[in-house]
């Protein structure tokens, strides 16, 4: 069982590894133009970031500090349009430039520098040509010949690549000939299945990295193996009942977040900051409930209601991908399925040891300590998300990295406890045989609950 | 020879002692400095290429290594001093020091601090960082042996060659202490022997780090190439480090500015490039990619005085290698001056970001580019000296 848990953890870590390693995909040191492509069903959007000083040198356009006025924006859009051409098989694509804005950018090793951002929409004459094209772009580099341009794939739904940062190539001067050659881009073969699988992976990683979502669910499950009597958590619930209750909470959370994930992705506006803050509140309430039941027996309802809030947060990930049509439908399905799979993995890893440990005297201090830590983390997040940055919030973000070790510790403790318990049962059995007491159903719970402590003396 | 070729004024050259030097190594350093001072004074007097200075390199060699190489031929003493340096190292250090002689290893230099090279990505070099032994592992004794080796392989003029490298390391310490942090400083440099130092066969002495690449290739004991040689510096302004004045690249800038200032307006407009330059063209990784067409003002159009200024600018790079070999190479470049082009972009003062100048001859290729500061606010230069036949001793792949 422990080996199984470790294997599951290994899969969890392996799943997260590529996301961590993807960080510095483009190291410039000198501020450089980047073109980040989002490949959609019918067109490609290119987010262009240009260092302002190079842009001024090359275009002659005076760019004032601060907001860019309309005539300057038009001049920049006109200049970019002159230097931005895309074609497939000699068919010219339609390129429209918009969203000209000033910004501050930091690239790897550059520090912050003033930049101009723009969005270009690239539309092929035939959608079939979308995956193979020639990018004939020479803004800035036609004049500042050392200003290399880095072309990066940001997302390509059909190839299952989302939140990516893959280098597609560099537009650079050929020093020998003095020419700047267009960049040929051939995207990987894509399809509905790859796209669906990509969204599923995204869902998995979203929960694997979403410490706050995990923490909410786990904290809500923390008192599930116990019976509440009034406002106090007393005896241990029978295993079957505990499992039923855990299932009900998990399913309710799933239904709640699925509803708002769908609504948010389909266009219902999501106020991001209040939602993020509410998520922190939900964790805080779950932590309080785990110490002293606030809503005994109504955990599934609470899980469902807060599931609605968590689902809204999930939906922002999907809506930022700007999907439509078939891709949107498959994304909803795949992303949600990924979330459920990862949620199930987390529950399966953490719940068995909790059920075992609930039968020991160690469970009460464990439950209280875990709830307290969770409450502190949630408070840190809450402050962070209402605009008060604090070290607790930052530290809480790092909790995710520790979660595999917490899971391992739980399993070790549970296995130790059950071995101990097993030996206790043997001893009790012997003693009972000696005094001639029969086994009975009723004595089972009492023994499991009380005897190990007695034996420990 | 024109006095502008000698950048040795009345002040004796300074040899900067590294921070960690013990009293013993300071004694060696000051003894060497005295010898260097005498050598450079005498050569300043007669104004000839400095055979005496070469002897001084050998003299500093004999201070710590076997005295077998007493002759002025620097390659011999380079091999002897390379062996003497290696003899001070532990087995683990030797494993790092001794690398294969391959084009990949030779071309694996960069202008970036190693932490940024190791980060990878476009413009970030190999992604694995530099090869060789990192200088942060060196004891004082090992540093002294390394300095003796570098002194033998480099020039003796003030602010050039060896003195320039010592100032360069101090400048990087300054960066570390003034916002650069742990990625900077004299402990972030790498020394590598590509192949085995020997008087037969080919090997390369590679020393480099942030803004510095020394690449001396020796074949059968003779210098077969001293390029690509990269020199950049931040801080460009004069700073004090441990009481020493640090200004290693200023006379390069001054030499270029003096050359452009001596051109008349017609010559300047011919020399001016239409393109703008944010950096040098042929930086790390841009090997054997010299432009097929030379741009700018051809040397045949220059007066004798102007040619001397071109030669003086060239000598601020060629003079970084040992004096005897520098004289040979400079003579070759001088013979090709009529077919050597001068081209620039930006302002002629070569002080502001965007200022750029290039010397492009049948053999010589020198670029100097002023660009925005990275750690500090002022502009700073990148420069490379390449040789169209001699880069990596002719190794092309």
Boltz contact constraints between the chains, C-beta under 6 A:
constraints:
  - contact:
      token1: [A, 24]
      token2: [B, 119]
      max_distance: 6.0
  - contact:
      token1: [A, 24]
      token2: [B, 121]
      max_distance: 6.0
  - contact:
      token1: [A, 26]
      token2: [B, 121]
      max_distance: 6.0
  - contact:
      token1: [A, 26]
      token2: [B, 122]
      max_distance: 6.0
  - contact:
      token1: [A, 27]
      token2: [B, 119]
      max_distance: 6.0
  - contact:
      token1: [A, 27]
      token2: [B, 121]
      max_distance: 6.0
  - contact:
      token1: [A, 27]
      token2: [B, 123]
      max_distance: 6.0
  - contact:
      token1: [A, 27]
      token2: [B, 124]
      max_distance: 6.0
  - contact:
      token1: [A, 28]
      token2: [B, 123]
      max_distance: 6.0
  - contact:
      token1: [A, 29]
      token2: [B, 123]
      max_distance: 6.0
  - contact:
      token1: [A, 57]
      token2: [B, 276]
      max_distance: 6.0
  - contact:
      token1: [A, 109]
      token2: [B, 116]
      max_distance: 6.0
  - contact:
      token1: [A, 143]
      token2: [B, 276]
      max_distance: 6.0
  - contact:
      token1: [A, 144]
      token2: [B, 276]
      max_distance: 6.0
  - contact:
      token1: [A, 144]
      token2: [B, 278]
      max_distance: 6.0
  - contact:
      token1: [A, 145]
      token2: [B, 275]
      max_distance: 6.0
  - contact:
      token1: [A, 146]
      token2: [B, 277]
      max_distance: 6.0
  - contact:
      token1: [A, 146]
      token2: [B, 278]
      max_distance: 6.0
  - contact:
      token1: [A, 146]
      token2: [B, 279]
      max_distance: 6.0
  - contact:
      token1: [A, 147]
      token2: [B, 278]
      max_distance: 6.0
  - contact:
      token1: [A, 150]
      token2: [B, 122]
      max_distance: 6.0
  - contact:
      token1: [A, 170]
      token2: [B, 122]
      max_distance: 6.0
  - contact:
      token1: [A, 175]
      token2: [B, 281]
      max_distance: 6.0
  - contact:
      token1: [A, 175]
      token2: [B, 286]
      max_distance: 6.0
  - contact:
      token1: [A, 175]
      token2: [B, 289]
      max_distance: 6.0
  - contact:
      token1: [A, 175]
      token2: [B, 291]
      max_distance: 6.0
  - contact:
      token1: [A, 176]
      token2: [B, 289]
      max_distance: 6.0
  - contact:
      token1: [A, 176]
      token2: [B, 292]
      max_distance: 6.0
